[in-house]
Amino acid sequence: MNDRPRKPAAFSLPADTTPERAKPRAPAAFDEAVRLTPDAEDPFIATTADVPELIPPVATPRRRRLTLGRIAFGALGLLVSLAIGLWVDSLIRDLFSRNDWLGYLAIGAAAVAVLAVLGLVLRELIGLRRLAAVQDLKRDVVDATLSPTPSVGRAIVARLVHLLSARPQTARGRARLAETEGEIIDAAHLVDLAERELMAPLDREARALILGAAKRVSIVTAVSPRALVDLGYVIYESSRLVRGMAELYGGRPGKIGMLRLMRDVIAHLAVTGSIAMGDSLVQQVLGHGLASKLSARLGEGVINGLMTARIGIAAMDLCRPMPFRALKRPGIGDFIGDLTPGTSAGRRDEAL
């Protein structure tokens, strides 16, 4: 055995044995650019709020037009008013023929009734005007965000402050806007600041109103023995919710204004359709297999609660004096965790 160490030696390799990976790559251009998937389109990180069925479209007031039905009702109302006037005139004449003091008493009662009716009409007109002012302000806010003139933004903010001056929730926001007066020259930024300062506390209270109504509807419809009771309670809670939303944002409608708001909400739901809460969507929202574990009445209560939440969101769109721009618009998915706290969706929302 040879134990002598081997002397160092040098070896040369052929040029064609160089590994392919060691060769430098020539510059190249690619026609297709790398495209990043947005979070909203990523199916692995999408939440329940990103489900299309749970994002209701924005509700807008119906356009008022002169129709044949309105002309017919107006003419009929005029005829009824004339008939009532002739009946009152005949009654007063008959009372005067019997005794003078009866005629004067009838005249006094008729005058009181006319003044009361005029007061009711005036109150309803003021309520309708408030609702119209809110819608006009909302359109002006959209125009102000596109204007380069800072005076337009300041005028819009002044109108918002005047509209919400009676709401104690906006006192802190109004004070902050007064402190920054003259410091912001961009109209869009000023409108965004006004939305965050004035609308944020009202939006939190509006969410509480929607959630409270949805929970009550969910519980009552889950335990009520009759479908008629369910329908009546849903109508009652929906009317309360719409009125509370209007009063919260400074609308304060009368009876006719309330009917108009309810009609706009119902028209919006009729056009966009109700929530398509099929079995697959229920499993996607409330957890896999939950539809087979819950009783039929409990599942119906949850669906009715979500429908009430959608009515509240539509009323919020109609009564809010500003469109959602700087703040996030709520969706039905924001209320699922509160309506079903024991489900997987509720546990995920609580963990977040």
C-alpha positions in Angstrom: 0.0 0.0 0.0 1.4 3.4 -1.0 1.2 5.8 1.9 2.9 8.7 0.2 0.7 11.8 -0.3 -0.4 12.7 -3.8 1.2 15.8 -5.3 -1.1 18.7 -6.2 -2.1 18.8 -9.8 -4.2 21.1 -12.1 -6.9 19.9 -14.5 -8.5 21.7 -17.4 -12.2 21.2 -18.3 -13.6 21.6 -21.8 -15.5 24.8 -22.5 -18.8 22.9 -23.4 -19.0 21.3 -19.9 -20.1 24.5 -18.1 -23.5 23.9 -16.4 -26.4 25.6 -18.1 -27.4 27.3 -14.9 -24.0 29.0 -14.7 -24.4 30.7 -18.0 -25.7 34.3 -17.8 -29.2 34.8 -19.1 -29.6 37.3 -21.9 -32.0 40.2 -21.1 -35.6 39.6 -22.4 -38.9 41.4 -22.4 -42.2 39.8 -21.5 -45.5 40.8 -23.1 -47.7 39.9 -20.1 -47.1 41.8 -16.9 -47.4 40.3 -13.5 -50.9 40.9 -12.1 -51.6 40.8 -8.4 -54.9 39.5 -7.2 -56.8 42.0 -5.1 -57.8 40.9 -1.6 -61.5 41.2 -2.5 -61.1 38.7 -5.3 -59.0 36.2 -3.4 -61.2 33.3 -2.4 -58.9 32.3 0.4 -59.1 35.6 2.4 -62.6 36.8 1.5 -64.9 37.3 4.4 -68.7 37.0 4.7 -68.9 40.7 4.0 -67.5 40.0 0.5 -70.2 37.6 -0.5 -72.1 39.3 -3.3 -75.5 38.4 -1.9 -74.6 40.1 1.4 -73.7 43.5 -0.2 -77.0 45.2 -0.9 -77.0 48.0 -3.5 -77.3 51.6 -2.4 -80.9 52.7 -2.0 -81.9 55.9 -3.7 -85.2 57.8 -3.5 -87.7 57.3 -6.3 -88.1 60.1 -8.8 -91.3 62.0 -8.3 -93.3 62.4 -11.5 -96.8 63.5 -12.4 -98.7 60.3 -13.3 -102.3 59.6 -14.2 -102.9 58.0 -10.8 -101.8 61.2 -9.0 -104.1 63.3 -11.2 -107.0 61.0 -10.5 -106.4 61.0 -6.8 -106.1 64.8 -6.8 -109.3 65.3 -8.7 -111.1 62.9 -6.4 -109.7 64.6 -3.3 -111.0 68.0 -4.6 -114.5 66.5 -5.2 -114.5 65.1 -1.6 -113.4 68.4 -0.2 -116.2 70.3 -2.1 -118.8 67.7 -0.9 -117.7 68.1 2.7 -117.8 71.9 2.4 -121.4 71.8 1.0 -122.4 69.4 3.8 -121.0 71.7 6.5 -122.6 74.8 4.9 -126.0 73.0 4.8 -125.6 71.9 8.4 -124.8 75.4 9.6 -127.8 76.8 7.7 -130.1 74.2 9.3 -128.7 75.0 12.8 -129.3 78.7 12.3 -132.9 78.0 11.2 -133.4 76.1 14.5 -131.6 78.5 16.8 -128.9 81.2 16.4 -126.6 80.0 19.1 -126.5 76.5 17.5 -125.4 78.1 14.2 -122.7 80.2 15.9 -121.5 77.1 17.8 -121.3 75.2 14.4 -119.3 78.1 12.9 -116.8 78.0 15.8 -116.4 74.2 15.5 -115.9 74.5 11.8 -113.3 77.2 12.2 -111.4 75.1 14.8 -111.5 72.1 12.5 -110.2 74.1 9.6 -107.3 75.6 11.7 -106.4 72.1 12.9 -106.4 70.7 9.4 -104.2 73.6 8.2 -101.8 72.9 11.1 -101.6 69.2 10.1 -101.0 70.1 6.5 -98.3 72.6 7.5 -96.6 70.1 9.7 -96.6 67.5 6.9 -95.2 70.0 4.4 -92.4 70.9 6.8 -91.6 67.2 7.2 -91.5 66.7 3.5 -89.3 69.7 3.1 -86.9 68.3 5.6 -86.6 65.1 3.7 -86.2 67.0 0.4 -83.5 69.2 2.1 -81.6 66.0 3.1 -81.6 64.7 -0.5 -80.6 68.1 -1.9 -77.7 68.2 0.6 -76.6 64.8 -0.5 -76.5 65.8 -4.1 -74.6 69.0 -3.3 -72.1 67.0 -1.2 -71.3 64.9 -4.3 -70.9 68.1 -6.4 -68.7 69.7 -3.7 -66.2 66.8 -3.8 -65.6 67.5 -7.5 -65.2 71.3 -7.1 -61.7 72.8 -6.8 -63.1 75.9 -4.9 -62.7 75.7 -1.1 -65.7 78.0 -0.5 -68.0 75.3 -1.9 -66.8 72.8 0.6 -67.1 75.3 3.5 -70.7 76.1 2.5 -71.6 72.4 2.4 -70.0 71.8 5.8 -71.9 74.8 7.2 -75.2 73.3 6.0 -74.3 70.0 7.5 -73.5 71.6 10.9 -76.8 73.5 10.8 -78.7 70.3 10.0 -77.1 68.3 12.8 -76.8 71.1 15.3 -79.7 69.6 17.4 -77.9 66.2 17.7 -75.7 66.0 20.8 -73.7 63.2 19.3 -72.2 65.7 16.8 -71.1 68.3 19.4 -67.5 67.1 19.5 -67.3 66.9 15.7 -68.7 70.3 15.3 -66.1 71.7 17.7 -63.3 70.0 15.8 -64.6 71.4 12.5 -64.7 74.9 14.1 -61.0 74.5 15.2 -59.9 73.6 11.7 -61.8 76.3 9.9 -59.6 77.9 7.3 -56.8 75.3 7.6 -58.1 73.0 4.8 -58.3 74.4 1.4 -59.3 71.3 -0.6 -63.1 70.9 -0.8 -62.9 67.1 -1.1 -60.7 66.7 2.0 -62.9 69.1 3.9 -66.0 67.1 3.1 -64.2 63.8 4.1 -63.2 65.4 7.4 -66.8 66.5 8.0 -68.1 63.0 7.3 -65.6 61.4 9.7 -66.4 63.9 12.5 -70.1 64.4 12.0 -71.3 61.1 10.5 -69.2 58.6 12.5 -71.0 58.9 15.8 -74.4 58.9 14.1 -73.4 55.8 12.0 -72.5 54.0 15.2 -75.9 54.7 16.7 -77.6 53.8 13.4 -75.8 50.4 13.5 -77.1 49.9 17.0 -80.6 50.7 15.9 -80.4 48.2 13.0 -78.8 45.5 15.2 -81.4 46.0 18.0 -84.3 45.7 15.5 -82.8 42.7 13.8 -82.3 40.9 17.1 -85.8 41.5 18.2 -87.3 40.4 14.9 -85.1 37.3 15.0 -86.1 36.3 18.5 -89.8 37.1 18.1 -90.2 35.3 14.7 -88.3 32.3 16.1 -90.7 31.8 19.0 -94.0 33.1 17.6 -96.7 30.4 16.8 -98.3 32.2 13.8 -97.0 33.6 10.6 -99.4 36.5 10.9 -97.7 37.5 14.1 -94.4 37.4 12.4 -95.6 39.6 9.5 -97.2 42.1 11.9 -94.1 42.4 14.1 -91.7 42.7 11.1 -93.8 45.6 9.8 -93.9 47.2 13.2 -90.2 47.0 13.8 -89.4 48.1 10.2 -91.6 51.2 10.6 -89.9 52.0 13.9 -86.5 51.5 12.4 -87.2 53.7 9.4 -88.6 56.5 11.6 -85.7 56.2 14.1 -83.2 56.4 11.2 -84.8 59.5 9.8 -84.9 61.3 13.2 -81.3 60.3 13.8 -80.0 62.0 10.7 -82.1 65.1 11.1 -85.1 64.3 8.8 -87.9 64.1 11.4 -90.7 63.3 8.8 -94.4 63.5 9.4 -97.0 60.9 8.6 -96.9 61.4 4.8 -93.1 61.7 4.9 -92.9 58.4 6.8 -95.1 56.7 4.2 -92.9 58.1 1.5 -89.8 56.7 3.1 -91.4 53.3 3.6 -92.5 53.3 0.0 -89.0 54.1 -1.1 -87.5 51.3 1.0 -90.1 48.8 -0.2 -89.6 49.9 -3.8 -85.8 49.4 -3.4 -86.3 45.9 -2.0 -88.7 45.0 -4.7 -86.4 46.2 -7.5 -83.2 44.6 -6.1 -84.9 41.5 -4.7 -84.8 40.0 -1.3 -81.8 38.2 0.2 -81.2 35.0 -1.7 -80.7 32.9 1.4 -80.6 29.4 0.0 -79.2 26.4 1.8 -75.8 26.9 0.2 -75.6 30.5 1.2 -76.8 29.8 4.7 -74.0 27.2 5.1 -71.5 29.7 3.7 -72.6 32.4 6.0 -73.5 30.6 9.2 -71.1 27.8 9.1 -70.9 24.4 7.2 -73.7 22.1 8.1 -75.5 24.5 10.4 -78.7 24.5 8.3 -79.1 20.8 9.1 -78.5 21.4 12.8 -80.8 24.3 13.4 -84.5 24.0 13.7 -86.7 25.5 11.0 -88.1 28.2 13.2 -84.6 29.3 14.5 -83.3 29.5 10.9 -86.4 31.4 9.8 -85.8 33.9 12.7 -82.2 34.5 11.6 -83.3 35.1 8.0 -85.9 37.5 9.1 -83.4 39.3 11.3 -81.0 39.7 8.3 -83.9 41.0 6.2 -84.7 43.6 8.8 -81.0 44.5 8.8 -81.2 45.1 5.0 -84.3 47.3 5.5 -82.3 49.3 8.0 -79.3 49.7 5.6 -81.7 50.9 2.9 -83.2 53.4 5.3 -79.7 54.5 6.3 -78.9 55.2 2.6 -82.1 57.2 2.2 -81.9 59.3 5.4 -78.1 59.9 5.6 -77.3 63.5 4.4 -74.0 62.4 3.0 -73.1 59.5 0.7 -70.5 57.0 2.0 -67.1 58.2 0.9 -64.6 58.4 3.8 -66.4 55.9 5.9 -67.3 52.3 5.1 -70.9 51.5 4.2 -72.3 48.7 6.4 -73.4 45.5 4.9 -75.5 42.6 6.0 -72.3 40.6 6.7 -71.5 43.1 9.5 -74.5 41.9 11.5 -74.2 38.2 11.0 -71.7 37.8 13.8 -74.1 39.5 16.3 -77.2 37.6 15.2 -75.4 34.3 15.3 -72.7 34.5 18.0 -72.4 30.8 18.3 -71.6 30.1 14.7 -68.2 30.0 13.0 -68.8 33.4 11.4 -69.6 34.8 14.8 -66.5 33.3 16.4 -64.4 34.7 13.5 -65.9 38.2 13.9 -65.3 38.1 17.7 -61.7 37.0 17.1 -61.1 40.0 14.8 
